[in-house]
Amino acid sequence: MEKIYIYIFEDDPIQSTFLLNVTAKFFPNSKFKVAGKLTDIIDVLKTVQFPAIFLIDVYLEDANGLNILKKINQIFHDKLKYSIVMTSDSDKSLGIEAIKLGADDFFQKPITADTLISRLITAKRYITQQIESAKQQEQIQFLEQEQSRNRERMLNLIYEFQVSKIPSARKHTENIQKAANWIVKKLLEDESQIERINLAARYTYVGKLFLPDNMINLPVMTNGFVTNDNMNRVPEYTKELLSQIPDMDDVINVLMHIWENFDGTGIPDKLKAWEIPLESRILRVCVDYEYFFEKNQGKQNKTIDSLFNEAHRLYDFRIIAFYDQFLASLNLRGKSGSTREVPMLVSELQPGYILSRNIITQSGLKLIAGGTKLNEDNIHKILTVNKEEGIIGSIYVYDNFKG
């Protein structure tokens, strides 16, 4: 038990001696200070130590004990203390007022030694419980921090194992994470989903780590069908590996359903359309973009067209539209040897502007293809559809605006 500091604010010498003697016998290892005048009490409060028990008389020689109680609770509101207010006045409303001001106990004098000791037992029990509770909270906090550090170490080990077995995974997961983070922010404002997709993106390929070496670099699905029977177990492998880590259930759920096709023909549960978690739909487009981008020798437009050709069957068309605009966002400041792209409002479009990206409607139709030079007719078409149905995201044009 930590040392408890006892402060007795009583101006009656007989009462202060009585209080001191009783408390000293009950707390033999404690330190005591007695003060009866306001100036002495102020000096005591300047050097007060905790945990502390305050015994405060209401009517002091030159001060009101309730005001002192109020000041103690204002100055030391975050300290461990127990305040007992006492008075010889028979007015019971004083006790109510004292409790309202933060007193833990109240009694009317005179008081017997046995009664005072019972009050001190309550005070000691309270302080002891608070100290033990604080220690327990510190221990819990330490264990939580240690668990968090262990969790982070395990995740880092799995990530490094992933990139050691699949050398291209480091670059791909970084690209996937960046794109997924941009897209998810366009579709929702839930910070937990943003954090979840960022974490899931890092472990997109972990389910392939249990595959034979000659299959580990193959895509899980080809044209919407598993590339081979071994790939059917990739979601299961993902769960098996990551379920060993605490607080990963939501991330596992996202990763397990990346390979669900939008038409309900995918794996593992044949989820369809909006049944598939949004984060899974986003990652599916991001993962397949990486595959097709390499297959198409770094041609962005051809890769996006490959994805659009399978919209509704394999992909959520909105995600493809936003991925296309994500690519445009990377070019807002322009790259060496490339033409800069600029997002514009529908109301800002003028004849002669050249679209740099496809315009997709909210129903998934390609309204106007990227590369189109705008005229009065297609601007009118854009304005009409945007008013009646809406288009996805922004409209991007080349920065020279007019061809």
C-alpha positions, 0 to 999 in steps of 0.5 A: 500500500502506498503512503497516504497523506492526511490533511486536517483543516480544523481550527478547534485545538481539541478537535484537531488533536482528537482527529490527529490522534485517531487518524495517526493510530489508523494510519501509522505510516502516513504523514500528517499536516494540521492547519486551522487558519486560511493562510496556513491552509494555503501554505499546506495546499502549495505542497500537498502530496497524493494520495491524500485524505482531507478532513475539513471543518465547515466553519473555520476561524477565518474561512469557509471549509466548503470554499476550501473543498471547492478549491481543492477539487478545482486545483487537484481534480485529477489527483487521487484523494478522499474528502471528508467534511465535518461540522457541528452545525445541525443543518443537514443541507450543509451535507447535501451542499458538501456532496454537491461540491465533491465531498466523499463523506460528511458527518456532524460533530461530535463524532466518536473514535469508532465512528471516525475509524469506520469513515477512515476505513471507507476512505482507505478502501476507496484509495486502495481500490483506485490505486489497484485499478490504476495499476490494472489499467497500466498493465492492460495498457502495457499488454495492449501495446505489446499485443499491438507491437506483436501484431505489427511484427507478425504482419511485417513478417507475412508481408516480407514473406509475401514479397520474397516469394513473389518479387513483383508483389512489393511494387504491385501492392504499393500500386494497389494500395495507392489506387484503392485508397484514392477510389474508396475516398470517392465512394465513402467517408468511413475512416474504418473502411479506408483503414481496412482497405489500406491494410488489405491491399498490402496482403492481396497475394498472401493466399498464393503463398501456399501454392506450388512455386510454378503457380505462384505467379499465375493469376488466380482467375483468367477471364472470370474462371479460376486458372486451375483447381489449386486457385480455388483454395486461395481464399481459404489459404488467406484466411488460414494465414491471417486468422492467426493475427488478432483483429483481422476478421474484417480484413480477411473478409475483404481479401477472401471475396476479391475473387467473387465475380460481379455476376455471382460466378466467382469464388469462394461464395458466389456472391453477386453484385452489391453482396460483394464487399465494396473493398473487395470489388475495389481491390479486384479491379486494382489487382486485375489492372496490375495484371493486364497493365503488364500483359498490355506492356504498360498501355493504360488505355488498352488496360482500362478497355480490357476491364470495361469489356468485362464490366457487369460480368466481372467488375463493378463498373463504377470502380473501373470508372474511378480507376480511370480517373485515378490514373488521370489524377496522377497526371494532373501536374503532367509527366515528362513528355506527357500532356497534362490532364485537368478535371472540369465541371460539366458547365465548363465544357466548350467545343474543341475540348478533348476528353482525356478519359471516358465519361461513364454514366451512373448506369454503367454506359460509356457515354463518350470515349476518351480522346473525343473532341467535343462539339455542341452536340456531345456537350448537349448530350453530356449536359442532358444525361448528367441532369437526368441520370448523372455521370460518375466522378469528374470529367477530364480534358487535356490541358491545351483544352482545344484541339 
